[in-house]
Amino acid sequence: MKAADAMAGLTQLHDAQRVVFDAAALLGHEKVSILDALGRVLSEDLTAERDNPPWDNSAMDGFAVRWQDIKQEQAIQKPVTLSVIEDVPAGRMPSKTVGFGQAIRIMTGAPIPQGADTVLKVEDTEHTPDSVRVFKAEPKGANIRPQGEDVKKGDRIIAKGARIRPGEVGMLAILAKSFVCVYQQPRVAIISTGDELADLDERFSEEKIINSNSYGMAAAVREAGGIPLLLGIARDTPMALKEKISQGLNADMLVLSGGVSMGDYDFTKAVFRELGAEMNFWKLAIRPGQPLAFGKIQGKLAFGLPGNPV
């Protein structure tokens, strides 16, 4: 039989993906702290309640000046000397206005004082506590971070549906959001099937193989943002399989590996039907991985994966 003939009538991968996405519903919301939000999916739009920076501020340690006093042609011909009238460190607002022939010593992050429109880098000057000599003129507006450069009041900063990464956590802090609303994490019940399996903490003989699938799937679930629930191994009897699957229906999703082929001890299809499953497909047009089932059991998403982890 040709490979193309063997795949005829099977569900195509992209069709299967669409079926799964259409069947999945959003879970509810919960409020979590800013650090607990890492890796979660935002369930609300976040807007800025104020500009950031909230005022024009210095991007350099240096001197806030009027560009008119230090413009290029003057500085080339002769250094300009300005009177220093105040020191403004970061975290303090300036109390004076820069006038003709004046400068204010300013630190990175400090608000730009009234009257100033340019910041000179400290390394381009020669200064004393009371004066500063300017050897290199800057363009007008140089070394100033304008108000609202990062965030403007009223703007949507992080959209609903975004996954929270470290950068978003930093932005949540900028927005002063100590708690945010996120979608609940799906609880995913994981079952492996087969009398040939032994779990990690069991004594096993040479006839057994280790139940690696459950742990690989649990890691995949956790990486994707879900909460894995390891229900252990279902032995190769319809009763044992039904019992495990019934336990798994307390979760939001059920993932079962093994027992979905056509062998004498592959009971998954029969047990799914007995539990009222509405299955969308049993096989995909892919190899390896052809015996892959998906549907709903009592309203819960249910996946049947082949036992071969490849």
C-alpha positions as CSV (number, residue, x, y, z in Angstrom):
1,M,0.0,0.0,0.0
2,K,1.3,3.4,-0.9
3,A,1.9,6.0,1.9
4,A,-0.6,8.4,0.3
5,D,-3.3,5.7,0.3
6,A,-2.6,4.8,3.9
7,M,-3.1,8.5,4.9
8,A,-6.3,8.9,2.9
9,G,-9.4,9.7,5.0
10,L,-7.2,10.6,8.1
11,T,-7.4,14.1,9.7
12,Q,-4.8,16.5,8.5
13,L,-2.7,18.1,11.1
14,H,-3.8,21.7,10.4
15,D,-7.4,20.6,10.4
16,A,-6.9,18.9,13.8
17,Q,-5.3,22.0,15.3
18,R,-8.2,24.1,14.2
19,V,-10.7,21.6,15.7
20,V,-8.8,21.7,19.0
21,F,-8.6,25.5,19.1
22,D,-12.3,25.8,18.3
23,A,-13.2,23.4,21.1
24,A,-11.2,25.1,23.7
25,A,-12.9,27.8,25.9
26,L,-11.3,30.5,27.9
27,L,-11.1,29.8,31.7
28,G,-12.1,32.3,34.3
29,H,-10.0,35.1,35.8
30,E,-8.0,35.5,38.9
31,K,-6.0,38.3,40.5
32,V,-2.3,37.6,41.2
33,S,0.6,39.6,42.4
34,I,3.1,41.2,40.1
35,L,5.8,38.5,40.5
36,D,3.3,35.6,40.4
37,A,2.1,37.0,37.1
38,L,5.3,35.9,35.3
39,G,4.4,33.4,32.6
40,R,0.6,34.0,33.0
41,V,-1.7,35.4,30.3
42,L,-3.3,38.8,31.0
43,S,-7.1,38.9,31.0
44,E,-7.4,42.7,31.0
45,D,-6.1,45.7,29.0
46,L,-3.6,47.7,31.1
47,T,-3.5,51.5,30.5
48,A,-1.2,54.1,31.9
49,E,-2.6,56.4,34.6
50,R,0.3,58.9,34.1
51,D,3.1,59.7,31.8
52,N,6.5,58.0,32.3
53,P,8.8,59.7,32.7
54,P,6.4,62.0,34.5
55,W,8.5,65.1,33.6
56,D,11.4,65.9,31.3
57,N,14.5,64.6,33.0
58,S,18.2,64.5,32.4
59,A,19.8,61.5,30.5
60,M,23.3,62.4,31.8
61,D,25.2,63.8,34.7
62,G,26.0,67.3,33.7
63,F,24.6,70.8,33.6
64,A,21.1,72.0,32.6
65,V,21.5,75.2,30.5
66,R,19.8,77.4,27.9
67,W,20.9,76.4,24.4
68,Q,21.0,80.1,23.5
69,D,23.9,80.6,25.9
70,I,26.1,77.8,24.5
71,K,25.2,77.6,20.9
72,Q,27.8,76.1,18.5
73,E,29.4,79.2,17.1
74,Q,30.2,80.7,20.5
75,A,31.7,77.5,21.9
76,I,34.0,77.1,19.0
77,Q,35.4,80.6,19.2
78,K,35.7,80.9,22.9
79,P,34.6,78.7,25.9
80,V,31.5,80.0,27.5
81,T,31.4,80.4,31.3
82,L,28.1,80.1,33.1
83,S,27.2,80.6,36.7
84,V,26.0,77.5,38.6
85,I,23.0,78.4,40.7
86,E,21.8,75.1,42.1
87,D,22.6,71.3,42.4
88,V,19.7,69.0,41.6
89,P,20.3,65.3,42.4
90,A,17.8,62.6,41.2
91,G,14.8,62.4,43.5
92,R,14.7,66.2,44.1
93,M,12.8,68.8,42.2
94,P,14.7,72.0,41.1
95,S,13.7,75.2,43.0
96,K,15.3,77.7,40.7
97,T,14.8,78.8,37.1
98,V,17.8,78.9,34.7
99,G,18.2,82.4,33.4
100,F,20.7,84.2,31.0
101,G,24.2,83.0,31.6
102,Q,23.2,80.5,34.3
103,A,23.4,76.7,34.7
104,I,22.1,74.1,37.2
105,R,24.2,71.1,38.0
106,I,22.0,68.0,37.4
107,M,22.2,64.3,37.9
108,T,20.9,61.5,35.7
109,G,17.1,61.2,36.2
110,A,16.6,64.5,37.8
111,P,13.8,66.8,36.5
112,I,14.8,69.5,34.0
113,P,14.5,72.9,35.7
114,Q,12.4,75.7,34.2
115,G,14.3,77.8,31.7
116,A,16.7,75.0,30.6
117,D,16.3,73.3,27.3
118,T,19.6,71.4,27.0
119,V,21.9,69.2,29.2
120,L,25.7,69.4,28.8
121,K,27.6,66.2,29.7
122,V,29.9,66.8,32.7
123,E,32.9,65.4,30.8
124,D,32.6,68.2,28.2
125,T,33.0,70.9,30.8
126,E,35.4,72.4,33.4
127,H,33.6,73.4,36.5
128,T,33.9,74.7,40.0
129,P,31.2,74.8,42.7
130,D,30.1,78.2,41.4
131,S,30.8,78.1,37.6
132,V,31.1,75.9,34.6
133,R,33.1,76.4,31.4
134,V,31.6,74.9,28.2
135,F,34.1,73.6,25.7
136,K,31.7,71.6,23.5
137,A,28.3,72.8,22.5
138,E,25.4,70.3,22.2
139,P,22.4,70.5,19.9
140,K,19.3,72.1,21.4
141,G,17.4,69.5,23.5
142,A,20.4,67.2,23.9
143,N,20.5,64.6,26.7
144,I,16.9,65.2,27.8
145,R,14.4,62.4,28.2
146,P,11.0,64.0,27.4
147,Q,8.0,63.5,29.5
148,G,6.0,60.5,28.4
149,E,8.8,59.2,26.2
150,D,8.2,55.6,27.5
151,V,4.5,55.7,28.4
152,K,1.8,58.3,27.8
153,K,-1.2,58.7,30.1
154,G,-4.2,56.9,28.7
155,D,-2.3,54.6,26.3
156,R,-2.9,50.9,26.3
157,I,0.4,49.6,27.4
158,I,-0.1,45.8,27.6
159,A,-3.0,44.2,25.8
160,K,-5.4,41.5,27.0
161,G,-4.1,38.1,26.0
162,A,-0.4,39.0,26.3
163,R,1.9,36.6,28.1
164,I,3.7,38.2,31.0
165,R,7.5,38.0,30.5
166,P,10.2,39.7,32.6
167,G,9.9,42.9,30.5
168,E,6.2,43.1,31.1
169,V,6.8,42.6,34.8
170,G,9.0,45.7,34.7
171,M,6.3,47.6,32.9
172,L,3.7,46.5,35.5
173,A,6.0,48.1,38.1
174,I,6.2,51.3,36.0
175,L,2.4,51.3,35.9
176,A,2.3,50.8,39.7
177,K,0.3,47.6,39.3
178,S,1.0,45.4,42.3
179,F,-1.9,43.0,41.2
180,V,-3.2,42.1,37.8
181,C,-6.0,40.0,36.4
182,V,-4.9,36.9,34.5
183,Y,-6.6,33.8,33.1
184,Q,-6.7,30.8,35.4
185,Q,-4.3,28.1,34.6
186,P,-5.8,24.9,33.1
187,R,-5.4,21.8,35.3
188,V,-4.3,19.0,33.0
189,A,-4.8,15.4,34.2
190,I,-2.1,13.1,32.8
191,I,-2.5,9.3,32.6
192,S,-0.2,6.7,31.1
193,T,-1.6,3.3,30.3
194,G,-0.1,-0.2,30.1
195,D,0.8,-3.2,32.2
196,E,4.4,-2.9,30.9
197,L,4.9,0.4,32.7
198,A,6.6,0.9,36.1
199,D,6.7,4.3,37.8
200,L,9.9,6.0,39.0
201,D,9.7,4.9,42.6
202,E,8.6,1.3,41.9
203,R,10.7,-1.8,42.0
204,F,10.6,-3.2,38.5
205,S,11.9,-6.2,36.6
206,E,13.5,-6.5,33.2
207,E,10.0,-6.9,31.6
208,K,9.0,-3.4,32.6
209,I,9.7,0.0,31.1
210,I,9.8,3.3,32.9
211,N,6.7,5.6,32.7
212,S,8.6,8.5,31.1
213,N,5.6,9.8,29.1
214,S,3.8,11.2,32.2
215,Y,6.8,13.3,33.2
216,G,7.6,14.5,29.7
217,M,4.0,15.6,29.2
218,A,3.8,17.2,32.7
219,A,6.9,19.3,31.8
220,A,5.3,20.3,28.5
221,V,2.1,21.3,30.3
222,R,4.0,23.4,32.8
223,E,6.1,25.0,30.1
224,A,2.9,26.0,28.3
225,G,1.4,27.5,31.4
226,G,-0.8,24.7,32.7
227,I,-0.9,22.8,36.0
228,P,-0.1,19.1,35.5
229,L,-1.8,16.6,37.7
230,L,0.0,13.2,37.5
231,L,-2.6,10.5,38.0
232,G,-0.2,7.6,37.5
233,I,-0.6,4.4,35.5
234,A,-3.8,2.8,34.3
235,R,-3.4,-0.9,33.9
236,D,-4.7,-2.7,30.8
237,T,-8.2,-3.4,31.9
238,P,-11.3,-1.4,31.0
239,M,-12.2,-1.0,34.7
240,A,-8.8,0.4,35.7
241,L,-8.8,2.7,32.7
242,K,-12.3,3.9,33.3
243,E,-11.5,4.6,37.0
244,K,-8.4,6.7,36.1
245,I,-10.2,8.6,33.3
246,S,-13.1,9.4,35.7
247,Q,-10.6,10.8,38.2
248,G,-9.1,12.9,35.4
249,L,-12.5,14.5,34.5
250,N,-12.1,16.6,37.7
251,A,-9.5,18.6,35.8
252,D,-10.0,21.0,32.9
253,M,-8.2,18.7,30.4
254,L,-7.3,15.1,30.2
255,V,-4.2,13.7,28.4
256,L,-3.8,10.0,28.1
257,S,-0.8,8.2,26.5
258,G,-1.0,4.7,25.1
259,G,-3.9,2.4,24.4
260,V,-5.2,4.4,21.4
261,S,-4.1,1.9,18.7
262,M,-6.0,-1.2,17.4
263,G,-4.5,-3.9,19.6
264,D,-6.4,-6.3,21.8
265,Y,-5.4,-4.4,24.9
266,D,-6.1,-0.9,23.6
267,F,-9.3,-0.1,25.5
268,T,-9.2,3.7,25.3
269,K,-11.8,4.0,22.4
270,A,-14.3,1.7,24.2
271,V,-13.9,3.4,27.6
272,F,-14.2,6.9,26.0
273,R,-17.5,5.9,24.4
274,E,-18.8,4.3,27.6
275,L,-18.1,7.6,29.3
276,G,-20.1,9.5,26.7
277,A,-17.2,10.9,24.7
278,E,-17.8,13.1,21.7
279,M,-14.7,12.4,19.6
280,N,-13.6,14.7,16.8
281,F,-10.9,12.4,15.4
282,W,-9.0,9.2,16.2
283,K,-6.1,9.3,13.7
284,L,-4.0,12.0,12.1
285,A,-2.3,12.0,8.7
286,I,1.2,12.1,10.3
287,R,3.9,9.6,11.1
288,P,5.0,9.0,13.7
289,G,2.0,10.0,15.8
290,Q,-0.9,8.7,13.6
291,P,-3.0,7.2,16.5
292,L,-3.9,10.5,18.1
293,A,-7.4,11.0,19.4
294,F,-9.2,14.2,20.5
295,G,-12.7,15.0,21.7
296,K,-14.7,15.9,24.8
297,I,-15.8,13.7,27.7
298,Q,-18.5,15.3,29.8
299,G,-17.5,18.7,28.5
300,K,-13.8,18.3,29.3
301,L,-11.1,18.3,26.5
302,A,-9.6,14.8,26.2
303,F,-6.5,13.8,24.2
304,G,-5.4,10.3,23.5
305,L,-1.7,10.1,22.6
306,P,0.3,7.2,21.2
307,G,2.5,5.5,23.7
308,N,5.7,5.9,21.7
309,P,7.1,9.3,22.9
310,V,8.7,10.0,19.5
